[in-house]
Amino acid sequence: MPKIMKKKYIINIIAVAMVFLLLCLLFDTGLLGRKAAYFNGLVTIGMFYTIIVCSLNLLTGYMGEFSLGHAGFMSIGAYTSAIATTLISDHAELPNIVLYLLAIVIGGLAAAIVGVLVGIPALRLSGDYLCIVTVAVAEIVRVILSNFGIPAITGSATFGKSFAGIAKVSDYHYVFITMVICITVMYCYIRSRYGRALISIREDRIAAAASGINVTKTKVMTFTISAAFAGVAGAIYAHYITTLVPTYFNFSKSSEFLAIVILGGSGSMTGSIVAAPILSALPQLISYVFPEFASYRMLIYAIVLVVVMIFKPSGLFGGKEFSLPNLLLDRNYRKKKVSLDENKA
């Protein structure tokens, strides 16, 4: 491995560790007092939003296809993991970390399986047709969850009355580590030959196929990976909120995820990482800081979205990525270059 790459990895690891230690300082030491639980919740919600928005960016930004069904894959991960952990908890006492790991693995696998079943026929379509199919799939999932249930698990006749009593194991420590791993895997996928093939398909599908790229296979693979991470986000959500209602996973939720992708910058993983926690927490922060405007928080939220799109139509990052290692190393490089020029003079 080149020396410059080792330096970049070390800088990234240090930056992630510093963010994690900062969160621990805020929430584990009592520094925020009674406000700790509230801000802890905002941070945790922002982290699972980051996972699902980044996964949607794989489809919208890098594959070039719009999807309005990500809330459906999220619901599959949420309900599947909740059912599994509830059954396991009834028969065995397991540590929270084990239940959490089982939840995200089961949720991710369930969503990935559905992603394959949907992706194989659907991804032969493109554009508006694919978007309509994803909407239909999400609505089918929501209607099924609203009208059918397992009384032995939920304690009610249907899921529509809510699925309560889910183990609360989504601690922010676990969620942060999960988020970092998910983003790293997605970033490595984009940088791999499969990711480069995906971008070539986005730019010109016919030319990519003529170059020997299996277009359908690459798109189905990406769709499956994206669905899997949406399922992971759903599992985190279920085991943090502890009560599931099918109406939460509706069309407006999928639209919200897509809006965050576009506002952050379609094709920019950095944009999704920055925009997701900010926009997910903005309505709650408005109510908390300005309680007199609580009833207008969604109106203010909408105004912020409109303003961003007017002055920055390509999104906050406009398809570009921010790299802390490159920023630091390039600055050092410029300093060395200046000193060499001075010595030559």
One Martini backbone bead per residue (centre of mass of N, CA, C, O) as a GRO file, in nm:
protein
  345
    1MET     BB    1   0.095   0.037   0.024
    2PRO     BB    2   0.086   0.347  -0.001
    3LYS     BB    3   0.176   0.605   0.201
    4ILE     BB    4  -0.059   0.804   0.138
    5MET     BB    5  -0.288   0.600   0.210
    6LYS     BB    6  -0.216   0.560   0.505
    7LYS     BB    7  -0.260   0.852   0.588
    8LYS     BB    8  -0.559   0.868   0.512
    9TYR     BB    9  -0.661   0.645   0.701
   10ILE     BB   10  -0.562   0.771   0.964
   11ILE     BB   11  -0.722   1.035   0.946
   12ASN     BB   12  -1.004   0.906   0.935
   13ILE     BB   13  -0.989   0.750   1.202
   14ILE     BB   14  -0.940   0.994   1.382
   15ALA     BB   15  -1.197   1.153   1.308
   16VAL     BB   16  -1.401   0.936   1.400
   17ALA     BB   17  -1.297   0.913   1.694
   18MET     BB   18  -1.356   1.209   1.772
   19VAL     BB   19  -1.660   1.201   1.731
   20PHE     BB   20  -1.716   0.972   1.931
   21LEU     BB   21  -1.592   1.113   2.182
   22LEU     BB   22  -1.782   1.356   2.175
   23LEU     BB   23  -2.043   1.198   2.225
   24CYS     BB   24  -1.953   1.074   2.493
   25LEU     BB   25  -1.911   1.344   2.638
   26LEU     BB   26  -2.210   1.445   2.614
   27PHE     BB   27  -2.376   1.163   2.713
   28ASP     BB   28  -2.182   1.017   2.954
   29THR     BB   29  -2.115   1.283   3.159
   30GLY     BB   30  -2.357   1.503   3.192
   31LEU     BB   31  -2.317   1.780   3.035
   32LEU     BB   32  -2.639   1.817   2.941
   33GLY     BB   33  -2.815   1.671   3.125
   34ARG     BB   34  -3.151   1.671   3.050
   35LYS     BB   35  -3.075   1.706   2.733
   36ALA     BB   36  -2.942   1.437   2.650
   37ALA     BB   37  -3.184   1.262   2.552
   38TYR     BB   38  -3.275   1.445   2.323
   39PHE     BB   39  -3.002   1.460   2.160
   40ASN     BB   40  -2.965   1.160   2.136
   41GLY     BB   41  -3.212   1.116   1.955
   42LEU     BB   42  -3.125   1.297   1.719
   43VAL     BB   43  -2.862   1.147   1.655
   44THR     BB   44  -2.979   0.866   1.602
   45ILE     BB   45  -3.171   0.948   1.375
   46GLY     BB   46  -2.949   1.075   1.195
   47MET     BB   47  -2.795   0.803   1.148
   48PHE     BB   48  -3.023   0.638   1.005
   49TYR     BB   49  -3.063   0.846   0.785
   50THR     BB   50  -2.781   0.827   0.662
   51ILE     BB   51  -2.800   0.536   0.565
   52ILE     BB   52  -3.056   0.561   0.378
   53VAL     BB   53  -2.957   0.798   0.202
   54CYS     BB   54  -2.701   0.665   0.094
   55SER     BB   55  -2.847   0.423  -0.035
   56LEU     BB   56  -3.017   0.600  -0.232
   57ASN     BB   57  -2.769   0.729  -0.376
   58LEU     BB   58  -2.691   0.481  -0.536
   59LEU     BB   59  -2.935   0.512  -0.727
   60THR     BB   60  -2.956   0.821  -0.796
   61GLY     BB   61  -2.647   0.914  -0.826
   62TYR     BB   62  -2.498   0.640  -0.957
   63MET     BB   63  -2.738   0.505  -1.139
   64GLY     BB   64  -2.982   0.713  -1.230
   65GLU     BB   65  -3.231   0.624  -1.037
   66PHE     BB   66  -3.550   0.648  -0.930
   67SER     BB   67  -3.674   0.618  -0.584
   68LEU     BB   68  -4.006   0.561  -0.396
   69GLY     BB   69  -3.938   0.275  -0.192
   70HIS     BB   70  -3.756   0.287   0.074
   71ALA     BB   71  -3.967   0.259   0.301
   72GLY     BB   72  -4.029  -0.038   0.239
   73PHE     BB   73  -3.748  -0.157   0.313
   74MET     BB   74  -3.747  -0.044   0.596
   75SER     BB   75  -3.999  -0.201   0.697
   76ILE     BB   76  -3.887  -0.482   0.656
   77GLY     BB   77  -3.651  -0.453   0.855
   78ALA     BB   78  -3.816  -0.372   1.103
   79TYR     BB   79  -4.021  -0.614   1.127
   80THR     BB   80  -3.829  -0.856   1.105
   81SER     BB   81  -3.646  -0.782   1.347
   82ALA     BB   82  -3.871  -0.757   1.561
   83ILE     BB   83  -3.975  -1.045   1.545
   84ALA     BB   84  -3.710  -1.193   1.603
   85THR     BB   85  -3.638  -1.059   1.883
   86THR     BB   86  -3.901  -1.137   2.023
   87LEU     BB   87  -3.870  -1.445   2.000
   88ILE     BB   88  -3.593  -1.464   2.135
   89SER     BB   89  -3.665  -1.321   2.410
   90ASP     BB   90  -3.881  -1.548   2.492
   91HIS     BB   91  -3.632  -1.787   2.505
   92ALA     BB   92  -3.390  -1.569   2.557
   93GLU     BB   93  -3.113  -1.424   2.724
   94LEU     BB   94  -2.968  -1.141   2.577
   95PRO     BB   95  -2.761  -0.928   2.491
   96ASN     BB   96  -2.787  -0.629   2.337
   97ILE     BB   97  -2.565  -0.669   2.121
   98VAL     BB   98  -2.685  -0.932   2.004
   99LEU     BB   99  -2.963  -0.825   1.928
  100TYR     BB  100  -2.860  -0.604   1.743
  101LEU     BB  101  -2.709  -0.781   1.539
  102LEU     BB  102  -2.953  -0.952   1.460
  103ALA     BB  103  -3.130  -0.722   1.358
  104ILE     BB  104  -2.946  -0.606   1.123
  105VAL     BB  105  -2.909  -0.872   0.973
  106ILE     BB  106  -3.205  -0.951   0.927
  107GLY     BB  107  -3.301  -0.686   0.801
  108GLY     BB  108  -3.098  -0.682   0.564
  109LEU     BB  109  -3.169  -0.960   0.437
  110ALA     BB  110  -3.470  -0.917   0.386
  111ALA     BB  111  -3.436  -0.667   0.200
  112ALA     BB  112  -3.248  -0.806  -0.007
  113ILE     BB  113  -3.443  -1.022  -0.106
  114VAL     BB  114  -3.658  -0.824  -0.206
  115GLY     BB  115  -3.465  -0.671  -0.395
  116VAL     BB  116  -3.420  -0.906  -0.590
  117LEU     BB  117  -3.721  -0.967  -0.662
  118VAL     BB  118  -3.764  -0.674  -0.773
  119GLY     BB  119  -3.507  -0.614  -0.955
  120ILE     BB  120  -3.514  -0.819  -1.187
  121PRO     BB  121  -3.776  -0.699  -1.328
  122ALA     BB  122  -3.754  -0.379  -1.284
  123LEU     BB  123  -3.450  -0.320  -1.412
  124ARG     BB  124  -3.558  -0.326  -1.716
  125LEU     BB  125  -3.625  -0.061  -1.633
  126SER     BB  126  -3.677   0.305  -1.654
  127GLY     BB  127  -3.728   0.578  -1.493
  128ASP     BB  128  -4.057   0.620  -1.445
  129TYR     BB  129  -4.118   0.314  -1.429
  130LEU     BB  130  -3.940   0.247  -1.185
  131CYS     BB  131  -4.067   0.448  -0.990
  132ILE     BB  132  -4.351   0.319  -0.992
  133VAL     BB  133  -4.268   0.040  -0.887
  134THR     BB  134  -4.154   0.131  -0.609
  135VAL     BB  135  -4.418   0.252  -0.510
  136ALA     BB  136  -4.587  -0.008  -0.527
  137VAL     BB  137  -4.419  -0.180  -0.333
  138ALA     BB  138  -4.446   0.003  -0.083
  139GLU     BB  139  -4.760  -0.010  -0.073
  140ILE     BB  140  -4.788  -0.314  -0.042
  141VAL     BB  141  -4.638  -0.336   0.224
  142ARG     BB  142  -4.816  -0.140   0.388
  143VAL     BB  143  -5.087  -0.292   0.351
  144ILE     BB  144  -5.000  -0.558   0.474
  145LEU     BB  145  -4.918  -0.439   0.756
  146SER     BB  146  -5.216  -0.314   0.806
  147ASN     BB  147  -5.386  -0.620   0.764
  148PHE     BB  148  -5.156  -0.800   0.892
  149GLY     BB  149  -5.084  -1.051   1.154
  150ILE     BB  150  -4.929  -1.156   1.482
  151PRO     BB  151  -5.072  -1.204   1.778
  152ALA     BB  152  -4.839  -1.350   1.942
  153ILE     BB  153  -4.655  -1.086   1.911
  154THR     BB  154  -4.834  -0.811   1.912
  155GLY     BB  155  -5.126  -0.835   2.068
  156SER     BB  156  -5.281  -0.812   1.789
  157ALA     BB  157  -5.458  -0.842   1.495
  158THR     BB  158  -5.274  -0.602   1.384
  159PHE     BB  159  -5.033  -0.389   1.273
  160GLY     BB  160  -5.201  -0.120   1.254
  161LYS     BB  161  -5.209  -0.095   1.586
  162SER     BB  162  -4.928  -0.184   1.638
  163PHE     BB  163  -4.581  -0.257   1.735
  164ALA     BB  164  -4.500  -0.350   2.048
  165GLY     BB  165  -4.226  -0.425   2.265
  166ILE     BB  166  -3.953  -0.351   2.166
  167ALA     BB  167  -3.632  -0.374   2.189
  168LYS     BB  168  -3.397  -0.139   2.333
  169VAL     BB  169  -3.077  -0.153   2.142
  170SER     BB  170  -3.021   0.139   2.003
  171ASP     BB  171  -2.740   0.246   2.067
  172TYR     BB  172  -2.532   0.500   1.978
  173HIS     BB  173  -2.276   0.335   1.968
  174TYR     BB  174  -2.376   0.121   1.766
  175VAL     BB  175  -2.483   0.313   1.545
  176PHE     BB  176  -2.221   0.452   1.473
  177ILE     BB  177  -2.063   0.203   1.382
  178THR     BB  178  -2.266   0.117   1.168
  179MET     BB  179  -2.249   0.372   0.996
  180VAL     BB  180  -1.950   0.355   0.926
  181ILE     BB  181  -1.961   0.079   0.788
  182CYS     BB  182  -2.173   0.142   0.571
  183ILE     BB  183  -2.022   0.379   0.435
  184THR     BB  184  -1.765   0.223   0.368
  185VAL     BB  185  -1.892   0.010   0.186
  186MET     BB  186  -2.019   0.207  -0.019
  187TYR     BB  187  -1.757   0.349  -0.099
  188CYS     BB  188  -1.606   0.094  -0.196
  189TYR     BB  189  -1.809   0.025  -0.415
  190ILE     BB  190  -1.776   0.284  -0.584
  191ARG     BB  191  -1.449   0.239  -0.613
  192SER     BB  192  -1.499   0.003  -0.766
  193ARG     BB  193  -1.563  -0.166  -1.053
  194TYR     BB  194  -1.868  -0.164  -1.004
  195GLY     BB  195  -1.895   0.143  -0.967
  196ARG     BB  196  -1.778   0.223  -1.243
  197ALA     BB  197  -1.991   0.070  -1.403
  198LEU     BB  198  -2.232   0.227  -1.292
  199ILE     BB  199  -2.148   0.508  -1.399
  200SER     BB  200  -2.143   0.423  -1.699
  201ILE     BB  201  -2.445   0.359  -1.709
  202ARG     BB  202  -2.543   0.642  -1.639
  203GLU     BB  203  -2.412   0.786  -1.887
  204ASP     BB  204  -2.412   0.501  -2.087
  205ARG     BB  205  -2.571   0.219  -2.147
  206ILE     BB  206  -2.488   0.129  -2.434
  207ALA     BB  207  -2.179   0.163  -2.399
  208ALA     BB  208  -2.152  -0.030  -2.160
  209ALA     BB  209  -2.257  -0.285  -2.306
  210ALA     BB  210  -2.041  -0.268  -2.540
  211SER     BB  211  -1.800  -0.309  -2.312
  212GLY     BB  212  -1.920  -0.570  -2.128
  213ILE     BB  213  -2.143  -0.484  -1.942
  214ASN     BB  214  -2.367  -0.600  -1.702
  215VAL     BB  215  -2.634  -0.420  -1.649
  216THR     BB  216  -2.841  -0.585  -1.486
  217LYS     BB  217  -2.650  -0.698  -1.270
  218THR     BB  218  -2.547  -0.426  -1.159
  219LYS     BB  219  -2.827  -0.310  -1.081
  220VAL     BB  220  -2.919  -0.538  -0.893
  221MET     BB  221  -2.686  -0.520  -0.695
  222THR     BB  222  -2.735  -0.226  -0.610
  223PHE     BB  223  -3.029  -0.259  -0.520
  224THR     BB  224  -2.966  -0.468  -0.297
  225ILE     BB  225  -2.772  -0.299  -0.128
  226SER     BB  226  -2.965  -0.067  -0.076
  227ALA     BB  227  -3.187  -0.238   0.063
  228ALA     BB  228  -3.014  -0.349   0.295
  229PHE     BB  229  -2.953  -0.070   0.429
  230ALA     BB  230  -3.249  -0.001   0.474
  231GLY     BB  231  -3.295  -0.241   0.668
  232VAL     BB  232  -3.094  -0.151   0.881
  233ALA     BB  233  -3.234   0.117   0.945
  234GLY     BB  234  -3.501  -0.018   1.033
  235ALA     BB  235  -3.384  -0.174   1.274
  236ILE     BB  236  -3.287   0.070   1.430
  237TYR     BB  237  -3.559   0.209   1.456
  238ALA     BB  238  -3.721  -0.016   1.600
  239HIS     BB  239  -3.488  -0.032   1.846
  240TYR     BB  240  -3.568   0.271   1.941
  241ILE     BB  241  -3.881   0.321   1.940
  242THR     BB  242  -4.053   0.024   1.988
  243THR     BB  243  -4.273   0.133   1.769
  244LEU     BB  244  -4.491   0.025   1.507
  245VAL     BB  245  -4.620   0.201   1.210
  246PRO     BB  246  -4.715   0.182   0.884
  247THR     BB  247  -4.766   0.496   0.824
  248TYR     BB  248  -4.465   0.583   0.833
  249PHE     BB  249  -4.419   0.402   0.553
  250ASN     BB  250  -4.464   0.619   0.328
  251PHE     BB  251  -4.446   0.823   0.060
  252SER     BB  252  -4.335   1.074   0.216
  253LYS     BB  253  -4.080   0.932   0.322
  254SER     BB  254  -3.951   0.872   0.050
  255SER     BB  255  -3.948   1.170  -0.039
  256GLU     BB  256  -3.761   1.269   0.186
  257PHE     BB  257  -3.514   1.105   0.109
  258LEU     BB  258  -3.487   1.223  -0.178
  259ALA     BB  259  -3.459   1.521  -0.095
  260ILE     BB  260  -3.192   1.485   0.062
  261VAL     BB  261  -3.021   1.388  -0.171
  262ILE     BB  262  -3.058   1.642  -0.352
  263LEU     BB  263  -2.964   1.855  -0.141
  264GLY     BB  264  -2.677   1.729  -0.096
  265GLY     BB  265  -2.613   1.564  -0.364
  266SER     BB  266  -2.610   1.400  -0.638
  267GLY     BB  267  -2.334   1.185  -0.605
  268SER     BB  268  -2.290   1.257  -0.284
  269MET     BB  269  -2.190   1.130   0.012
  270THR     BB  270  -2.134   1.387   0.172
  271GLY     BB  271  -2.410   1.518   0.135
  272SER     BB  272  -2.570   1.297   0.289
  273ILE     BB  273  -2.412   1.317   0.561
  274VAL     BB  274  -2.493   1.618   0.611
  275ALA     BB  275  -2.809   1.636   0.546
  276ALA     BB  276  -2.952   1.419   0.715
  277PRO     BB  277  -2.916   1.520   1.016
  278ILE     BB  278  -3.019   1.810   0.971
  279LEU     BB  279  -3.307   1.752   0.838
  280SER     BB  280  -3.412   1.554   1.064
  281ALA     BB  281  -3.373   1.782   1.307
  282LEU     BB  282  -3.503   2.058   1.232
  283PRO     BB  283  -3.801   2.044   1.336
  284GLN     BB  284  -3.721   1.986   1.637
  285LEU     BB  285  -3.541   2.238   1.680
  286ILE     BB  286  -3.756   2.449   1.633
  287SER     BB  287  -3.938   2.360   1.872
  288TYR     BB  288  -3.715   2.391   2.094
  289VAL     BB  289  -3.612   2.690   2.042
  290PHE     BB  290  -3.914   2.771   1.902
  291PRO     BB  291  -4.212   2.716   2.042
  292GLU     BB  292  -4.391   2.937   1.892
  293PHE     BB  293  -4.315   2.764   1.603
  294ALA     BB  294  -4.417   2.465   1.610
  295SER     BB  295  -4.666   2.481   1.399
  296TYR     BB  296  -4.430   2.587   1.167
  297ARG     BB  297  -4.197   2.380   1.111
  298MET     BB  298  -4.272   2.265   0.824
  299LEU     BB  299  -4.271   2.535   0.681
  300ILE     BB  300  -3.975   2.605   0.739
  301TYR     BB  301  -3.860   2.353   0.611
  302ALA     BB  302  -3.967   2.411   0.324
  303ILE     BB  303  -3.821   2.684   0.288
  304VAL     BB  304  -3.536   2.573   0.306
  305LEU     BB  305  -3.556   2.390   0.057
  306VAL     BB  306  -3.621   2.611  -0.149
  307VAL     BB  307  -3.370   2.789  -0.106
  308VAL     BB  308  -3.159   2.579  -0.182
  309MET     BB  309  -3.270   2.523  -0.475
  310ILE     BB  310  -3.229   2.815  -0.579
  311PHE     BB  311  -2.908   2.857  -0.492
  312LYS     BB  312  -2.865   2.512  -0.505
  313PRO     BB  313  -2.962   2.292  -0.742
  314SER     BB  314  -2.716   2.068  -0.701
  315GLY     BB  315  -2.659   2.111  -0.417
  316LEU     BB  316  -2.436   2.139  -0.169
  317PHE     BB  317  -2.210   1.947  -0.343
  318GLY     BB  318  -2.264   1.878  -0.649
  319GLY     BB  319  -2.120   1.576  -0.665
  320LYS     BB  320  -1.914   1.620  -0.446
  321GLU     BB  321  -1.622   1.566  -0.244
  322PHE     BB  322  -1.506   1.542   0.089
  323SER     BB  323  -1.151   1.554   0.200
  324LEU     BB  324  -0.949   1.567   0.464
  325PRO     BB  325  -0.679   1.444   0.369
  326ASN     BB  326  -0.650   1.620   0.113
  327LEU     BB  327  -0.650   1.892   0.255
  328LEU     BB  328  -0.399   1.842   0.435
  329LEU     BB  329  -0.196   1.735   0.219
  330ASP     BB  330  -0.214   1.969   0.016
  331ARG     BB  331  -0.111   2.186   0.209
  332ASN     BB  332   0.165   2.055   0.255
  333TYR     BB  333   0.245   2.054  -0.041
  334ARG     BB  334   0.240   2.362  -0.086
  335LYS     BB  335   0.456   2.431   0.125
  336LYS     BB  336   0.686   2.268  -0.007
  337LYS     BB  337   0.680   2.415  -0.280
  338VAL     BB  338   0.746   2.696  -0.174
  339SER     BB  339   1.020   2.625  -0.038
  340LEU     BB  340   1.160   2.526  -0.300
  341ASP     BB  341   1.133   2.792  -0.458
  342GLU     BB  342   1.298   2.963  -0.256
  343ASN     BB  343   1.565   2.798  -0.278
  344LYS     BB  344   1.605   2.845  -0.583
  345ALA     BB  345   1.609   3.166  -0.550
   0.00000   0.00000   0.00000
